[in-house]
Amino acid sequence: MADEKKMVGEVYYPAPEVVAHAHIRDYEKVHADASADLAKFWGKVAAENYEWFQPWEQTLDDDNAPFYKWFKGAKVNIVHNALDRHMRTAVRNKAALIFEGEPGDTKVYTYQQLHYQVSKFASVLRAMGVQKGDRVTIYMGRIPELIIAMLACAKIGAIHSVVYGGFSTEALHERIDDSQSKVLITCDGAWLRGTIIELKKIANEAVDRSGTIQSVICVKRTGMDVEMVQGRDYWYHDLMALPIADPTAPTQVMDAEDPLFILYTSGTTGKPKAILHTHGGYMVWTSTTLKWVFDIKPEDVWWCAADPGWITGHSYIVYAPLILGATSVMYEGAPTYPYPDRWWSLIAKYGVTILYTAPTAIRGLMRFGESWPNKHDLSTLRLLGSVGEPINPEAWRWYHRVIGKEKCPIMDTWWQTETGGFMITPLPCVPLKPGSATRAFPGVDIDVVDEDGHPVAANEEGFLVIKSPWPGMLRTIFGDPDRYVQQYWSRFAEQGWYLPGDSAKKDEDGYIWVIGRIDDVIKVSGYRLGTAEIESALVSHSAVAEAAVIGVPDELRGNIIKAYCILRQGWEGSEKLEHMLKDHVAHEMGPIAKPSTIEFVDNLPKTRSGKIMRRILKARVMGQDVGDLSTLAD
Ligand code: PRX
């Protein structure tokens, strides 16, 4: 790193007491050690911090790259490390999860209680015929049973596929079908902003469209009336009261490389991809990144305010905190319900020491002014975090000053569903620059390169690339290994580099500034959506012949969705139709995918091969030069 005194731009140096407290105090040394010999470094971390049923023969097997294997030959189960092993220590009686429902109900699970519930539900799933390797779809609100369901699957070696509760019928149906899930776990409804999202109703519609689900398990959360199909649907509480719900259920012995879960995410084209993570490498990566970046200590109260339905929740609400034996807070509802200080009141109520959230949430809460956070005692906070999109410096400074009282460093973590855990991120000992995720996590080999793979000059834009494997990396796209190679490893195949799909700059100090996606992925309020899926929701309406969708920058949400539609004969564009189409997208895909505006057009710019040139649409909206038009058909 450059000499601290000579660093360029707005720099926040770590306070000595923060560094003194941290697990990692010398970034340069740890990064150099890890980079010098990845296998040796991660082998040591893995051996010292986890329980393996059987050790590995080879730490990193790169013979069949990019199908890398980590901890090859080892036997393990992530749930053994997240729950079972804590039953032998004082962690057993510690709060694992502090849950607060939106209506104000609260529930605390100790590690013992969580282990008990997970074991019972695991044996229920086993009794229902779920076997190692089977896929189970989970579609729920942000309640403890969601975590119990995920862990119960992992305990018996089933592969969970969580579909975010904000998604809707078609999105859920497509993910159920692609994964060929036998069982769906859902709940009657979920509380949001004082109203109920009718999840079971959506689940019923999705299951009607798909052919693989044999059983549906429904958790009673709101008590609302729901339709239960006899012989297919079961209440969770009924099953958990049966003798088959055995709290002594054994944990399945897995290979380190056996799948733990799949999680669908959007990519360049076509349908969403099922990103596959494994028991061994993911366990090591998520928990080590959390421990070092957020300096997790036994006395901490950690609050990752994401949804468990996305990777942030998988890694940093469910798996990593439990592996570390930490106490987590989980809140069900909206940050502004019933008032804009709900979050701040929760920090004071539970004495939260570390808050991890997204820039869009910070910007949203910033709008209500300082008086709301200032009403509450936030003095327990010692670290803050950001994830999901670049954080604008203004939001960073507000977060730092108003929430962190200028004493809490902000860990701006860049990573992806595919990476399993943090990749570019400060550690508490690293100087910060608002808007930059700073530098690579120890051992991560990251660069910004041009078309030919040459590093770009300082402050020039280029492709972000990752040049060597890491334990938490995705292993494949479930059911589509060719697409895995094509999507991530073909652009710089010669060099063998992973392409995340982001553009970035690197400054004079080697700090990375992520700019945004280079593909047809739109980040709306930090949620990752594919243009293709929204377009296909639009054309599933009988009025629409063709559709194109782009992201337009928005101060609050990062991006908003703008759609262009060519109508079928007999239909005419109107405000009423615009509303109908927006509602249609919300019904098929979910409210987050709802376009903000729809423009009715007669044609769309396309290449001669028929591919829609979204960049032309975008340039036009932004009032920018449309660039090279040589491939345009018309
Ligand atoms: O574009 C980057 C952006 O989010 C993408 C990954 O989205 P997803 O798989 O949904 O995972 C989000 C949570 C890890 C990346 O390709 N992104 C994520 N974190 C940051 C970010 N962009 C800038 N700064 C970040 N800290």
Residues whose N, C-alpha, C, O or C-beta is under 5 A from the ligand:
A	BS01	PRX	T312 S386 V387 G388 E389 P390 D412 T413 W414 W415 Q416 T417 E418 A437 P500 D502 V514 G516 R517 G526 R528
